[in-house]
Amino acid sequence: MKKRALAVTVLIILSLITVTVVGAKALYVTKPVPKGERHSISEIVHPSSQWEKVATGSGFMEGINFDRSGNIWMVSPPTGEIIKVEDDKLSIVEKYVGDLPVGTKFHKDGRLFITDVTGKLYAYDPATRQRTTIVDSYDGKPLNGLNDLVFDQAGGLYFTEPMGSSATKPIGRVFYLPPNSKEPILFQEGIAYPNGIAISANGQRVYISEFATNRIISVPSKDAKDARETPFVFGQFEGGIGPDGLAVDTEGNLYVAHFQAGEIVVLDASGFKYGTIRLPKDAETFTTNLTFHNGYLYVTESLKNEVWRIKVKKEGLQPYGLQ
């Protein structure tokens, strides 16, 4: 009887090892080793493509988004402003004294969700001009300053809380707010200033800009079908200060606004670099956020407070708010 039990135990262990190995192969061995260079930035932008200046504002422009009518929406943390660009004309929609809005994303219902450095996540309704606080605490305690946010396909929301963290004090956190909930769930912690955030094209990963270490971290999403993939460093950069805003195209490529480098770094779905798209020589280096619209990649540069765009060969992943 004991021998039979031992044999069964051994079979179970062998089965688990087999499943683990097969799973690991499915996760990590997906493509053959290339014979030449993996990529060129010419796969993303045509060599003749030129940057075009779209708008100039003030403050410190962040959180660029498009609404269903094709208008640009942004915010400025130091001035507390919500900004709109309509027909190439920039206007201040709202100004909240004492608030520091920094990240924005549209919900399907038309509301603009905004993260604030004061520790609040709120929703602004452009139709009624009413603002509603969605979240301002976790586990009974006020949230630290928030930065960026992204909706998943179900309407759940990931948002970053970097304030108080740094390269020598990695205490930043990322939260997940389920659809129609006001109770956030702690998604990740121990991060050195989590800044920008995005979801992979297949919805299986969450990309987090770890600003203070100049790298991108990839973490299995809440909806990941196989959670055996551990969080790992997806991209490591040189120069500048760190990665800020993120965007993803339909092929799964990740576009990174590299702050104080004046460039956009492009990585494929496996983390290999296509290269960089540098802003024009008359721009500055405070690349903060980016988004796609009608075949163009739009970028905010926040030292001169300019919006630039460049035509790209890839199609941006359609955000939740425009579906």
N, C-alpha and C positions, 0 to 999 in steps of 0.2 A: 504493500500500500504506500509506504514511504517512498519507494523507488518510483512508483507511478506519479506521485505528487511532485517529486523532484523533476521528472521528465516533462510534466506539464508546465512547471515553472520555467524550465529551460526553454521550451518552445515559445512561451509567452514573451520571454526576454528577447529571443531571436527575432520574433515577429515585430516587437517594438523597435529593435535596432534596424530591421529592414525598412519599416515604415519611415523611421527618422531619416535614414540614408536616402530613400526615394524622395521624401519631402525636401530634403536639403538640395538634392539635384534639381528638383523642380523649381526651387527658389533661386538657386545661385548659378546653375550651369544652363544657360538659356541660349547662348550664341557661340559660334566658333571663334577662335582667335583670328583676328584680321591679319592679312598679309602685309598691308601697308598702313598708312595713317588712317585712323578711324574717321576723322571728320575734318572739315574745313568750314570756316565761318561763312564761306560763299554758299553753303547749303541753306543758310538762314537768310542772308541778305545778298542781293545782287551787288557785284562790285561797283556798279554805277549808281546805286541807291544813295540819296542825299538826305541829310537831316533837314527838316522844315520846322521853323518856330511857329507854334500854334497860338500861344497866349503868354502874356507877362502879367504877373500880379504882385503881391506884397506879402509881408509876414514870413511864413515858412511853409510853403505849399506842400501838402501831403495827401495821401488817400485818394488818388485819381480813380474815377469810375465813370461809366456812361449809363444814362437812363435809357428807357425804351424809345425815346424820341431822338436819341443821338446827341444829347447834351452832356457836357463834361461836368462832373461834380467833384469838388475837393474840399479840404479843410485847412485851416492854419492854426496850429497850436498856440503860438504866442499871442495871437489877436482874438482867439475864440470865434473865428469866422467860419461859416459854411459858404462856399464859393461855387458859383455856377458859370459855365461858359456856354452861351447860346448864340448861334450865328456869329461866332468869332468875337462876341462881346462878353467881357468878364464883368460879373456883378456880385456884390455881397448879398446873399440871401438872408442870413441871420448872423447876429453877433452876440455871443453869450459872455458877459463879463465874469471873470473868475473861473471859466472853464477852459480846458486845453484839449480840444478835439484833435485826434491824430490819425485814426484809421476809419475807413468807411467801406461798406458794402451794401448794395441794394437787396432787399427781400423781394420775393415774387409779388407781394401785395403792394409794392410801390414805396414802402417805407425805407428810409436810409438809416441803417444801423451804424452807430458811431462809437468807437472806443475813445476814452478820455484819460488823460494823464492824471486826473484827479481820482481815478479808480472807479469810474462809472461806465457802464455800457447802456446806451440809450438809443431810442428809435425816433427819428424825425420824419414827420409826414409832410411831404411837399405840398399836398393838396390842402391840408388844414393849417399847416405851419405849427402844429402841436408837437411837443416833445414829451416822450414817456421814458422814464427810467426802467430798464429791463432787469439789470443786475448791478449791485454795488457792494455785495458781500459774499463771503464763502465761509461756511461753517461758523456763522455767527460773528465773523470779524470783517471789517472793511477790507476791500481789495486794495492792493497797491496800484500804482499807475499802470494803465493798460496801454497797448500800442496798436496791434493789428488784429485782423479777424478775417474769417472765410467761412462761407456756408458750404455744407456738403449737399449731396443730391436729395437728401430727405428733409432739408431745412434745418438741420442741426448746425450749431455754430461753434467753431474753434476760435479762441482768442488768447492773445499773449499778455502776460503780466511781467514786464521786465524791470520796473523801477526798484532800485535798491540793490540790484545785482550787478556783477561786473566779472572781469576775468579772474580776480582774486576772491570773489564772493559769489559763487554760482548758485544763487537762491531763486532765480527766476522760475516762473511757472507758466504752464499752458492749461487752459480749461476747455471743457466741452459743455455746451448748453444744448440739451436735447430739444427737438422741435416742440414749440408751444409750452416750454417750461421756463421757470424763473429760478431754478435751482441748479447752478453749475456743478459739474463733476470734474474733479482734478484729473487731468489727462497725463501730464508730465511735470516733473519738478527737477530741481538741481541743475538748471540751465544758466549759462553765463550770458545774461541779457537776451532773452528770446524776443526777436524783433518781428520781421515779416513772417507770414505763414501762408501756405498753399496746400492744395490737395492734388495728388497725382491724377493723371487722366483716367486711370482705371479705378480710382477711389480707394485704393488699397494702402496708400501711404500718405502721411502728413509730413510736409517739408517745413522745417523750422529754421529761421535764420538765427544762428547763435552769434550775434553781433560782436560780442566781446572776445571771441576766439577766432573770428574771421572764417567761419565755416557754416555749412548747412548740415543739419541733422535730419535723417529720415526715420520716421517712427510708424509702425503699423497703425492704421486708422481704427476707429471704433468699429468699423464695418469690415475690417480685414478678414478674409475668408480663412487665412492661415496665419495665425499669430506666432508661428515659430520663427518668423523673421524678426531678429532682435533689432532694436534701434541702433543705427550706425551712422558714421560720418559719411555723408553723401558727396560733399564737395568741400575742398579746402582751398583758400585763396591767399594771394600774396598782395602786399601793398594796401593802400587805402586804410580804412578802419575796419569795416565789416559789412556783411550783406544786410540789406534793408528789405524793401518790398520784393515780392515774388510773383511770377505769372507762369502759366503752363499752357502749351499748345496741344492740339488734338493728337499729336504723335507722342505726347508724353515728355517733350523737352521742357526743361526748366530754365526760366529767364530770371536773372538775379540783378537787382539794382545794387551795384557795389559802391557804397557810400564813401565819399572823398577819394574816389578813384576816377570818377567821371566816365564810367563805362557800364555796360550791361554784359555780364558773363552768361554764356549759354551752355547748358549741360544736357546730354541726352538722358534717356530714362534709366541708364545704368550709371550715371554720374560722370561719364567721360565728357571732356570739354570739346565743344565746337570751336571756341575761341571767345573773343570779346568784340563788342560793338562800342566804339568810343564816341562820345559826344563830340560835336564840332569844336574847333579850336577857339571859337568865340564864346563857348559855353563855359560853365564852371564845373566843379567836381562833386557837388552835393546831390548825387543821384539818389532819390528817395523811394519813389514808387513807380509802378508801370502797369499798363493794361493794354489789351488788344482791342482794335475796332476797325472794321471794314478794310482788312488787309494791311493795317499799320500797327506798329508798336509805339505806344505813347509813353513818355517818360517825364516825370517832374524833376527839375533841378532846383533845389531850394536855397541856394545862395543868391542867385539872381532872380529866383522865383519865376522860372520860365517852364513852359510845357513844350516839349519837342516831340516830333514823330518821325518815323522812318518806315518805308515800305518793306515788308518782310515776305518771305516765300511760304511761311507756315500760317495756319489758321489758329487763332486763339481758342482755347477751351471756353465754351459758352458759360458764363457765370450763372449761378442759381437765380439771381434776380432778373435775368433776361430770358429765362425759359418759359 
